[in-house]
Amino acid sequence: MNNQLTEEQVLEQVATSYYQVFVQRQQIANVDSNISTTQKAYNIIKGQFESGLGKQIDVDRVTVQLSNLQSQRQQLLNAVTQYENQLKFYIGMPVTQPVVIEDPEQLDIAVFQLDLPDSLNTNNRTEIRVLNKQEELLEYQKKSIVAEYYPTLSLTSNYSYQSLSNRFL
């Protein structure tokens, strides 16, 4: 049961890592778009400042905003690398080999609906079965500890024979 539980947890971790890589890549695309827009705004505000229509504080604000976006982009790139390495670890892939992650929208994934009853049967879950088995084993352990304190009966005997004589037998 522990083996089955471990396999299920690894599958969950692979799926989580896969989607985390995808989400981080989408966030990088969003930050790149923001950087592009902010760069255009910077050029406009800088042009206004140079022509005397803008203030230095506006140029500084946009510069700081642009710097923050580039820092955020670098953090997202680091996160993508971390999640890719985590995914490689879970699937047993060498870290040096690049991982190719396709866009889920481009994949042909069959969507199906689960027919769930009104009350879910949790006894079929591996985690619940493992916990039930652990409870059973702990009960056995408790009984063995209690049994150590039961009184014991032991029987010992000793037989000896002694005689006196003038000659050696």
RADABEL-V264830 format. One record per backbone hydrogen bond with DSSP energy under -0.5 kcal/mol. NH is the residue of the N-H (numbers start at 0). CO is the residue of the C=O. If there is no record, write none. Layout:
nh = [NH & NH]
co = [CO & CO]
This chain:
nh = [4 & 5 & 6 & 7 & 8 & 9 & 10 & 11 & 12 & 13 & 14 & 15 & 16 & 17 & 18 & 19 & 20 & 21 & 22 & 23 & 24 & 25 & 26 & 27 & 28 & 29 & 30 & 31 & 32 & 33 & 34 & 35 & 36 & 37 & 38 & 39 & 40 & 41 & 42 & 43 & 44 & 45 & 46 & 47 & 48 & 49 & 50 & 51 & 52 & 53 & 58 & 59 & 60 & 61 & 62 & 63 & 64 & 65 & 66 & 67 & 68 & 69 & 70 & 71 & 72 & 73 & 74 & 75 & 76 & 77 & 78 & 79 & 80 & 81 & 82 & 83 & 84 & 85 & 86 & 87 & 88 & 89 & 90 & 91 & 91 & 92 & 96 & 100 & 101 & 105 & 106 & 108 & 109 & 111 & 115 & 119 & 121 & 123 & 124 & 128 & 129 & 130 & 131 & 132 & 133 & 134 & 135 & 136 & 137 & 138 & 139 & 140 & 141 & 142 & 143 & 144 & 145 & 146 & 147 & 148 & 149 & 153]
co = [0 & 1 & 2 & 3 & 4 & 5 & 6 & 7 & 8 & 9 & 10 & 11 & 12 & 13 & 14 & 15 & 16 & 17 & 18 & 19 & 20 & 21 & 22 & 23 & 24 & 25 & 26 & 27 & 28 & 29 & 30 & 31 & 32 & 33 & 34 & 35 & 36 & 37 & 38 & 39 & 40 & 41 & 42 & 43 & 44 & 45 & 46 & 48 & 47 & 47 & 54 & 55 & 56 & 57 & 58 & 59 & 60 & 61 & 62 & 63 & 64 & 65 & 66 & 67 & 68 & 69 & 70 & 71 & 72 & 73 & 74 & 75 & 76 & 77 & 78 & 79 & 80 & 81 & 82 & 83 & 84 & 85 & 86 & 87 & 88 & 87 & 93 & 98 & 99 & 102 & 102 & 106 & 107 & 109 & 113 & 117 & 119 & 120 & 121 & 124 & 125 & 126 & 127 & 128 & 129 & 130 & 131 & 132 & 133 & 134 & 135 & 136 & 137 & 138 & 139 & 140 & 141 & 142 & 143 & 145 & 146 & 151]
